[in-house]
Amino acid sequence: MANGSRLAAWEFFGTELRRRREDMGLSQAQLGALVFVSGTYIGQFEQAIRKPQMDLAIRFDEILKTDGIFERLYHKLIKDQPYTEYFAHVVELEQQATEIWQYAPMVVPGLLQTREYAESLYVVSNPFATDKYIEDLVKARIDRAQLLKDATRPVYWAVLHEAVLRIPVGGPEIMARQLDDIATVVRERKALVQVMPFAAGPHPYMGKLLTLMEFADAPPTVYTEGVLSGNLLDEPAVVKRARTSYDLIRAAALSPEASLALIEATAEDYQQCASTT
């Protein structure tokens, strides 16, 4: 399902939610109280600004007595997109974010990955998959990365642990091109990237991917990822704590100028390694 048709489908979800809510004589605030979210959130779901997760879709069916229509719609929409269920909401929010901050402990973040780097990761993670399956995954990843090339791109700030630079995903040539690409994005001022050096020692969120997103018309969110799982949270106290941790990470990282120099030097090291093998 293309992005345009998927958006139209979510808009249908929202329109149907509003119609069923009004048929029950409930305000947005009243429905929100029954499903444990704010009335503002119900309004955002109805306008397709935000997409409810499955547990909410099920609760909508229970409260509005809709015989499972919202759960079925949810499964259809999630099935027809190329991302795992726990990550699909993150991709939707990236498209709406005005600012994105990320910390990556081991792997180049998806928004900065080159095709070859992404393919190398997917092949390692899916050693028995067909070429078609791998290509579909890579295409989804690269399509997503176009976000930073759009004229309306969000402010993007990433902190990469030095391990991201040193782990040779795909070999020296692929790593050299990947780091060169990151350096180009930085020089073109499409992103601000810092490196957390090994010498910095322990720091918040060691070993965990952290993504913070801000929006023009919705509350900020925080996303953390584990093995085959992810947590997308927007509770103000949790987001505030995560933002404080991210500020500590940025403070411990190298300056943007020193980070760019290290990225470029590491890319050159990989290129020299590739030329001698």
C-alpha positions, 0 to 999 in steps of 0.5 A, spaced: 500 500 500 502 506 497 503 512 502 498 516 499 493 510 500 495 508 507 494 515 509 487 515 506 485 509 510 487 511 516 483 517 515 477 513 514 479 510 520 479 516 524 472 518 520 469 512 522 471 513 529 468 520 529 462 517 526 461 511 531 463 516 537 457 521 535 452 516 534 453 513 541 453 521 544 460 521 546 464 527 546 472 526 545 473 527 552 468 522 554 471 517 549 478 518 551 476 517 559 473 511 557 479 508 553 484 511 558 487 517 553 485 524 553 480 527 549 485 531 545 488 524 543 481 522 540 481 528 536 488 526 533 486 519 532 480 522 528 484 527 524 489 521 522 494 526 526 496 520 530 495 512 529 492 508 535 495 502 537 492 495 537 490 495 544 486 502 543 483 499 537 480 493 541 477 498 546 474 502 541 470 496 539 468 494 546 466 501 548 463 503 541 460 496 540 462 496 533 463 488 533 471 488 531 471 493 526 477 497 529 481 491 530 480 489 523 482 495 520 488 496 524 490 489 522 489 491 515 493 497 515 499 494 519 499 488 514 499 492 508 506 496 510 513 494 510 515 495 517 514 490 524 508 492 528 512 495 533 516 500 529 510 502 524 508 507 529 515 510 529 515 511 521 509 514 521 511 519 527 517 520 523 514 523 517 510 528 522 516 530 526 519 537 526 525 535 530 528 528 531 534 526 536 537 519 536 542 516 540 545 509 536 549 505 540 552 499 535 548 501 528 548 507 524 541 509 525 536 507 519 535 515 517 542 515 515 544 508 512 546 507 505 543 501 501 549 497 501 550 498 509 542 496 510 543 490 505 549 487 509 545 488 516 538 485 513 542 479 510 546 477 517 539 478 520 535 473 515 541 468 513 535 464 509 531 469 506 530 470 499 533 476 495 526 479 494 525 479 501 531 482 502 530 487 497 523 489 499 526 490 506 532 495 503 527 499 499 523 500 505 529 502 509 532 507 503 525 510 502 524 512 509 531 515 509 529 520 504 526 524 509 532 527 510 533 529 503 526 533 503 525 540 503 521 540 509 525 535 513 525 535 520 531 538 524 535 531 525 540 530 531 544 524 532 549 521 537 553 515 534 557 511 539 564 510 536 562 503 536 558 504 530 564 507 526 568 501 528 564 495 527 565 493 519 558 492 517 559 489 510 566 490 510 571 496 509 568 498 502 561 499 504 563 502 511 568 507 507 562 509 503 557 509 509 561 514 513 563 518 507 555 519 506 554 521 513 560 526 513 556 529 506 549 529 510 553 533 515 557 538 511 550 539 507 547 541 514 541 536 513 543 533 520 548 534 526 552 528 528 556 527 534 560 521 536 560 518 543 568 516 544 570 510 547 574 514 552 567 517 555 566 511 559 559 509 561 553 513 560 545 513 560 542 508 555 548 504 554 547 499 549 540 502 547 537 505 541 533 512 543 529 516 539 526 523 541 521 526 537 517 533 537 511 535 533 508 542 531 501 539 534 502 533 538 506 531 545 513 529 544 514 522 544 520 517 546 522 510 543 526 505 545 528 499 542 530 492 544 530 485 541 524 484 536 521 489 541 520 497 541 517 501 546 513 508 544 511 512 550 509 519 550 507 520 558 510 527 559 514 525 565 518 519 561 519 524 555 522 529 560 527 524 563 529 521 556 530 528 554 535 529 560 538 523 559 539 525 551 542 531 554 547 528 558 549 523 552 550 530 548 554 533 553 559 527 553 560 526 546 565 530 541 563 536 539 560 536 532 567 539 529 571 533 532 566 528 530 566 530 523 573 529 523 573 522 526 568 520 521 572 522 515 578 519 518 575 513 520 572 513 513 579 514 510 582 508 514 577 503 511 578 506 504 585 504 505 584 497 508 579 496 502 585 498 497 590 493 500 585 487 500 
